Amino acid sequence: MAKLLDKINSPEDLKKLSINELPLLANEIRESIIGVVSKTGGHLAASLGAVEIGIAVHYVFDSPRDKIVWDVGHQSYCHKILTGRKDVFPSLRQFGGISGFPKREESVHDAFGTGHASTSVSAALGLACARDLAGESYYVVAVVGDGGLTGGLAYEGLNQAGDLKTNLIVIINDNGMSISPNVGAMARYFTRVISTRAYRRIEARIWEALGRIPAIGSKARYFGRRFKEGVRSIVVPNIIFEELGFKYYGPLEGHNLHELIPILRQLREVKGPIVLHMITKKGKGYKFAEDDATLYHGVTPFDKTTGESEETSKETYTDVFGRTACELGGIDKRLVAVTAAMTDNAGFREFAELYPDRFFDVGIAEEHAVTFSAGLAANGMRPIVAIYSTFLQRAYDQIIHDVSLQKLKIVFAIDRAGIVGQDGPTHHGPFDMVYLRVIPGMRILAPKDENELRDMLFTAVKIQDGPVAIRFPRSSISGAGTRREMKELELGKAVIEKNGDDLYILAIGSMVHPSILAAEILEKKGISAGVLNARFLKPLDEEMISGLAQRTKVILTVEEGALNGGFGSAVLECLEKRGLSHVAVKRLGIPDTFIEHGPRALLLQKLGLTAEGIAQTALKWTGAKFETEKTIQSRARS
């Protein structure tokens, strides 16, 4: 039997359906999302919860003329399906396929690229002001989740929007926060009443009449407004939005298309900034996701019948970090854990259960997380702050001004450093070594395996002054097996993993093991390659590095990070400082471009950051050099 979704190739096709057909379409879209994400992985629960919002917005507004901005973007799968990407949706997050987030290069319907939270209001306001300056009159809509409202950037945007009074619609997709304590029939009824043209006309007339009352006009208006606010505060939450200058409507049941569409149509006629508050259920339409929206927020491929992941669960660096943090928390009562809405993903679930009074999840507010931790440290506590590399970028000023400048003792656990995989360029973490190593007093460590991660965390909490950053990848552990005891490392001391005569591969973190394997490949090709495990980017082991450089005069640096200003650059600076600029140096890492989405292993292969890739780079670079030297030596002997 033909499906309604088969007829939809653009928002214009959607508008040809009757409102009564839309709930069936919503079910079909959910089936499509579940079917695709079960094979590709992705953000399931959030997108399932926002299906009706996506349908309603595209049914009422005219994209791409009207601009729709999706906060974060992990709730935008329905939007992608409705805007001409239905047939390529099975390529979601696959290499060469469509992105898991809105992307301007991908579609004219993606008005603004997203991937990080809390940006939608600011971006939408910018689009609206550009519209006004151009003398145009289309609608601008921002769809933001309740989680996005835990970030301060959202309120900075709301604050300016309320001041500018330009036409802007902000839809809040509320799927679980206490933002909506008064959901019910009375609130829904009140919203329907005050959004109608008749109500707005009567309100305007009463306001005008109150102002004309002799002598007490301004007071009458004041008391009239206060009375209205008092009544609304009984039945409608979040009067804060009206205090910011928005007209607030809601909360509404966000899955009721027969209610949403008429309200949205009426709100198109309302002037100025508007907040429409919708209550939705994360994971709606898929029982497993409804029952555990956190587990099904971001998923790997799974069996859609049983809900079970098809991938074998392997211990990750995040798991080892979380377990080690718990051990250290039992040793030092001053140790506190801080994260920004990533309790599970950052590995702090067990810590939160064991030491609830010493665990803080601050919401999607990385800047606050860092400065809050600085306050803790200034008063004698020992914070471990776990934030993904890509999200720590948002707190750069706080790291410099609030932490490093004051030499405060904070340990930054930087998860997802380097290539992360299918989430793509908004979530890759290649920049942390670059942006952190220029900060005075910052120490930067990167483990080659799970045991070094434990030792580095143990060492970091013992350092008595200044911040320490430990970066580790999004991957399974090396398989070396974790030993129970931890040992303190000598600060800034590298380790030679393998000796060599022809060249040295200087590697850091996740690239140490591939470099060792690459050296074995080179050995079979007649090239004696040594391997140095740098361990510390800062302080760098300059003595050892300069010694190796003088021995072979051929150095290859390897890092899972940006080449511009990263580990290889630090090595070059070291050699220049020590008068060894004549040493031949080749740097291998992530080039000066944003890396697309795809499986982590595949992306590393394409970047040459595998054992085979490192060996191939070394052979291509050194082969001609060694061949020339052999020819010269042969001629000299003859």
HUGI-V169298 format. One line per field, one symbol per residue. psi: psi as a letter, one per 30 degrees, with the letter a starting at -180 (. if undefined). burial: I if it has 9 or more other ideal C-beta (glycine too) atoms within 8 Angstrom, else O. A space follows every 50 residues. Layout:
psi: ???
burial: ???
This chain:
psi: kklefffjflfeeefflleffeeeeeeeeeeeeeeeffeflajeeeeefg eeeeeeefeelikfekkkkjkefgggeeeeefhggefgefgkglkfallf lkjefekffjfkklfllgfeeeeeeeeeeeeeffglglkkkkjkleefgf kfeefeeeeeeeefgljkkjkjjjhflgfifhkaeeeeeeeeeffleeee eeeeeeeeeeffkkegeeeeeeeeeeeeeeeefefklhfeeeffglkkka kljggjefeeeeeeeefffkkakkkjjkkljkgkfjeeeeeifeegekll kljfefgkkfkkjkkleeeeeeeeeeeeefejffklkklihheeffggee eeeeiffgkjjgaiieeeeeeeeeeeefgflikjjjkkeeffefgeeeee efdeeghkjkkjjjlhkbkfbffafffliffeeefeffkkfkkkljkfae eeeeeeeeeeffkfkllkkjkllilllfgfkklelllkkkkgjlkjfkll felkjjlkbfgeeeeeeeeeeeefggkjklkkjeekejkkieeeeeeeef efgjkjkkkilkejgbeeeeeeeeeeegghffkkkkkkaklilkklllke eeeeeffghleeeeeeeeeeefeeeeeeeeeeeeeee.
burial: OOOIIOIIOIIOIIOOIOIOIIOOIIIIIIOIIIIIIIOIIIIIIIIIII IIIIIIIIIIIOIOOIIIIIIIIIIIIIIIIIIOIIOOIOIIIIIOIIII IIIIOIIOIIIIIIIIIIIIIIIIIOIIIOIIOOOOOIIIIIIIIIIIII IIIIOIIIIIIIOIOIIIIIIIIIIOIOIIOIOOOOIIOIIIOIIIOOII OOIOOIIOOIIOIOOOIOOIIOOIOOOOIOOIOOIIIIIOIIOIIIIIII IIIIIIIOIIIOIIOIIIOIOIIIIIIIIIOIIIIIOIIIOOIOOIIOIO IIOIOOIOOOOOOOOIIIIIIIIIIIIIIOOOOOIIIIIIIIIOIIIIII IIOIIOOIIOIIIIIIIIIIIIIIOIIOOOIIIIIIIIIIIIIOIIOIII OIIIOOOIIIIIIIIIIIIIIIIIIIIIIIIIIIIIIOIOIIIIIIIIII IIIIIIIIIIIOIOOIIIIIIIIIOOIOOOOIOOOIOOIOIOIIOIIIOI OIIIIIIIIIIIIIIIIIIIIIIOOOIIIIIIIIIIIIOIIIOIIIOIIO OIOIIIIIIIIIIOOIIIIIIIOIIIOOOIOOIOIIIIIIOOOOIOIIOI OIIIIOIIIIIIIIIIIIIOIIOOIIOOOOOOOOOOOO
